[in-house]
Amino acid sequence: MKFYSTEYLDDDIDSTNPHTLRRKGKRFHKKLSQLQTEAPLGKVAMFDPVAQLGIETDFNPTFSASKLERAWILEYLGPYYEDHYITDVLRQVKGGKEATVYCCLAHSRMETKYIAAKVYRPKMFRTLKNDAEYRQGRTMVDEENQVLRGRREKLAIKKKSDYGQHLLHDAWLSTEYQMLVALHAAGVDVPKPIAQSGNSILMEYLGDAEMPAPMLNTIKLECDEGRELFDRVLRNIETMLAHNVVHADLSAFNILYWDGDIRIIDLPQAVNPYVNPKAFQMFERDVTRVCQYFHHYGITENPHQLARTLWKRNVKRDTTEVFL
């Protein structure tokens, strides 16, 4: 399994970009910008965002991070410590250009020992391709889950201004959390959502103290397990579709596997089959990728025919043929 270094995180929150450490309102990154501007030339390496920004907290994570990443953790995961969801951040589970996932030690009041914390990074929309395709027909909401209706907001999103990027960021994070809530309640194998705050989501952690659950694409299954797991993934895909959700980026790279158990992850781009005109193409692509992975275990189903069968069985509309 490939783990990414914290290089991406440092790129995202380096001392030259004050827009990357965002909080509700703009006080945090404005203060950061001011401090960076006032810092003497040649002393960037001495810049301590935690001290300079006056972040006061009893939260002292075990995870050894750079100064910038520590500020990031204290800012976005500190509230969960204060609200008694977590007591520590133990390690980085997964990093990338869209989000970083940390393994946290849960507070004693929680029903689990470990919790996964997913922290989105503001640059995600600079690398996310064709994001407008996923947003077609979607009701956009802000970080308070309020529908965005204003002309100014819609224009900012269309132009992808700084304000528009901010709105997109909040809308996608809210979408993922709401998807997790709905799908977990429907019995889909997704991580149980725990809490959402600003730039981050707390959810169920799959794995143990030594390592997190690996991605399915890194696992070599027993031959007899291949068919059983394929059927389970297919049931999940159909249940999602029956509840008006198409993952839209499903593959063995975003299915976690642990001791025969699975969790489908990464849902911010999920679409509604009734409102997105490209929903069937995305659904067929999901089914095709899953079939391609399980082909190594003797699965020979025709993914295109399988996708059409599942679609016709679960999408109740008179214009289904438009997508086919």
N, C-alpha and C positions, 0 to 999 in steps of 0.2 A: 504494500500500500504506500502511496506517495504522500508525504507530508510536506507542506510548504513551509518555508522559513518565514520569519517576521519581516523580511525585506519589503514585502508589499505594504505591510502596515507602516513601516517607516517612510516609504514613499508617499503614502497617503496623508500622514500627519506630520510631515517634516516641518522645520521651522520657517519655511518660506511660504507656506500656504495657511493663512489664518482661517480659511473657510472649512477646514476639515474636522475640527473638533467643535461640533455643533450641539447646542442644547436648545430647549424650548426658549423662544426669544432669541436675541442675538448678542446677549451680554458676554457669553463665554468666548466666542471667537473674536469679538471686538476687543476684549481685554487682551487676548493672546496676540492679536495684531499690534496693539499698542506696545506691549512689552517687547515684541520682536523688533519693532521699529526703533525703540529706545536702546536696544542692546548694542553695546560697542562692537564695531567691526572686528572680526577675527576671534570673537568669543562665542560663536554659535554653539560650539561643543559644550560650553559651560552653561548653556541655557537650561534651566530646570523649570519646566512648565508646572509641576506640582507645587513647588514653593512659590514661584512667581505669581501664579494665579490664585494663590491663597486657598487652595482646596483643603478644607479642614474636615477630617474624618478619622474615626477610630479604625476604619477598614485598612488592614495591612496584609494584602494578598501574599501567599507563599510563592506564587509564580514569579520567576525571575524575568523581568522585562526591562527593555530600555526605558529611559526617562519618558520618552514620548508615549510609548505604549502603556506605561504605568499611568500616565495622566488620562489616557483613553479609557483604561479599565476603571480607574477611580470615578471618572465622570459618568460613564454609562452603566457600570455594574454596582457602583457604590449605593445607589438607591435601593437595590435589592438586598444589600447587606443591612441597610437601615430598617427595611421593612420585614426583616427576618425570613427571607427566602433562602439566602445563602450565607455562609460564614467564611468562605475562602475561595480563591481562584487557584486551582492546582496546576493546570497545564493548558497549553493550546492544543486543541484537537485537530482543527483544520483551518488553514488560512488561504486567502485568495484575493482577487481583485474586487469581489462583490461583498464578502463578509468574512469574519473570523469567528470560529466557534471555540469556546473555552469549556473545559470541564471544571465545574464548581462543586464544592462540598456543601451539601444542603443543610439548612438549619434543622435543629432537632424537632421542630414542630412539623416538618414536612414528612411525607410518607415514604420518602426515598432517601438514599444516602448521597447520590450524586445528581446533579442537574446540569444540563447543557445550556450555555448562554450564547446566543447567536447575535453578534454585533455587526450591523451593516456599516459599510463605509460610503461616504458621500460621493466617491468617484465612480460608483458602480454604473451610472448611466453614461459614462464616457466610454466604457468598454462593452456595454450591453448592446448587441446588434438587433435591429428591427424591433425595438421595444414597442413601437407604435402598433405593430401587428397584434401583440398580445392585449393591448389596451382597447382595441376596437369593441365598441358596445359596452365596455365596462363602466360602471358607476364609480367615479373617482371620489375618494374620501381623504380627509386630512388625518393628522396624528390623533385627533380626538374622535375619529370615526364619523365626522360630519361631512355630508356630501358637498363637493366643490361645485358651486353653481355660478359664481361670478364670472363676468366677461374677462376681467383682468387676470384671474387665475387660469382660465382656459387659454388665453393668449400667451401667457407666460410659459405654460406647458408646451404649447405648439412651437414657440420660438426656442425653447430649452434655455431660457435665461437662468441666471443664478437662482432667482426666485422660483422659476419653473422646475429646475432641478430639485430644489428643496421640496416642492409639492409632490413631484414624482416619487421622490425617495420615501416620503411619509406614506403616500398612497400604496406603494408596492409593499412596504413593511406591514401596513394594516391589512392588505389583502392576504398576505401569507398567514398572519395570525388568525384571521377570520376563517380561512380555509382549514387550518389545523383544527380549530374549534369545531367546525361543522363536520369535517370528515372523521375526526376521532369519535364524535358522538354517533356517527353512522356506522362505526365499527371498522373503519378502514385502518390498515396498519401504518399509521403515521405517528410521530412522536406526540405524546400527550402535551398539549400546551399548558403552561403554568401561569405566565404573566407576560405583559408587554409594557414597556416604558420607553418613550422617546425613540431612541435609535436601536433598541435591542428587544429580543424575545427570549424568555426562559421556557425550556421545554424538557421533556423526558430525555435522560441520558441512557444510551444503550452501550454496554460494555462493563468493564470492571476497573479496579483501582490501578491496574498496570497498563491497560490499553483500552481505547474506545473500539466500538464495533467497526470493522473494516467495511469498505464498499464491496458490493457483490462482485464487481468485475475483478477484484483481487483474489477471490476465493475459488478453490477447486473443489467442487462438490462431488460426493459419491454419486455414481451413475443412477442408482435408484432414488436418490434425493432430488435429482434434476426435475423429473416429471412432477413430483409432489410440490416442489417450490414454484415451478412454472404455473401450475394450476392455482396456487395461492396468489401469485402476482396477478394472474388473469382475473381472479375473483375480486381483487382490490381494484383493478382497472374498471371492471364492470360496475362495482358498487359506487365508485367515484362518478362514473358516467350517469348512473341512475339518480345521483344526487346533483346532477347538473355541473359536474366538474371534469374538465380534461386537463391532465397534468401539463401537457404541452412541452415537456422537456424530459420525459421519462426514459431512463436507460439503466443499465447495471451500474452506472457511475453514481446514481443518486438513490440507490437502494442499499440500506445498511443490513448487514448479516451478522447474527450472533447466536451461535449454538442452536441453529435451526429456526431462529426467529428473525423477522425482517421488519424494517421501518422504511417507508417511502418518505424522502426528504426533499427540500428545495421546491417550494410551491408558489413563489411570488408571481410567476408568469402564468399560472393556471387560468384557464378561460372557461366561459359558460358556453355550452354547445348551442344554446338558443339565440345568442346575441353576437357571437363572433363569426364572421363569414368564412374564416379559415379554420374553424374548429375541427372539421372532419379531417382536413389535411394534417393538422397537428396530432389528432388522435391516431390516425393511421401511422404516422411516423413513430409515435410512442409504441404502438403494438409491434411494428416492424423491428424496432431496436431491441425490444424484449425477446422477440422470436429469434433474432440473430444471436443473442447471447446464449439462449438455451438450445440452439441448434447443435452445440457441442455435446449436448447430453441426449441426443437422439430425438429432439423435438422437431417435427417436420411439418407443422401446420403452415398453411399459406397465410402470411400475415395480412395481406390485402383483403382476402376473403373473410378472414377472422374479424378484422376491423369492421367490415361492412355488416357482418352478422350481429356483432355486439351493438353497433350503432342503431341498426333498425329495431333491435329488441328493446333498447332503452331510451332512445330519443323520440318522444311522442310528438311528432309534428307532421303536418301534411306536406311540407316542402323539403323533406329529407333528401329527395333526389337532387336538389340544388347543390348539395355538398358532395354528392356522389358522381 
